[in-house]
């Protein structure tokens, strides 16, 4: 089944994620997100990634979806996009 949130990483993005994983002082959450994106870019399903990384399927789906919607910076650094609310 084709996934609607396709992760297409550039070579630079892949290189950066490999650097994040390779650093010794990176937060575990950031490393897990990098692993999810790298596996998603190879075509792995959410279920396969979840089993491999010992994460919940919903977590994998949210990481993938957030990458597609907000980009790499939002995923790796946890930066939320500002939203203007009108009352």
SVG drawing of the C-alpha trace seen along z (x, -y; Angstrom):
<svg xmlns="http://www.w3.org/2000/svg" viewBox="-14 -37 44 42">
<polyline fill="none" stroke="black" stroke-width="0.4" points="0.0,0.0 1.4,-3.4 1.8,-5.8 0.5,-9.3 3.2,-10.9 6.2,-10.1 9.6,-11.0 11.9,-12.2 15.3,-13.2 18.0,-15.0 21.6,-13.8 22.3,-16.8 19.4,-15.9 20.5,-12.3 24.0,-13.3 22.8,-15.6 20.6,-12.9 23.6,-10.5 25.6,-13.1 22.9,-13.5 22.9,-9.7 26.7,-9.6 27.2,-12.3 27.7,-11.1 25.8,-13.9 22.5,-14.1 19.2,-13.7 17.7,-10.2 14.4,-11.7 16.3,-13.5 18.2,-10.3 15.0,-8.3 13.4,-10.8 16.5,-10.7 16.3,-6.9 12.6,-7.1 13.1,-9.5 16.0,-7.5 14.1,-4.3 11.0,-6.0 13.1,-7.4 14.0,-3.8 10.3,-2.9 9.8,-1.1 6.2,-1.1 5.2,-2.7 4.7,0.8 8.2,2.0 9.8,-1.1 7.9,-0.8 9.0,2.8 12.6,2.1 13.0,-1.0 10.7,0.2 8.3,-2.8 4.6,-3.0 3.1,-3.1 1.3,-6.3 4.7,-7.9 6.2,-6.9 3.2,-8.2 3.4,-11.6 7.1,-11.9 6.6,-11.1 3.6,-13.4 5.3,-16.3 8.3,-16.0 6.1,-16.2 4.1,-19.1 6.8,-21.2 10.2,-20.0 13.4,-18.6 14.1,-21.5 10.8,-21.0 11.5,-17.3 15.1,-17.4 14.8,-20.5 11.2,-20.2 10.3,-23.6 6.6,-24.2 5.3,-26.4 3.5,-29.4 -0.2,-29.5 -2.3,-32.7 -5.6,-32.1 -8.5,-34.5 -11.1,-34.8"/>
</svg>
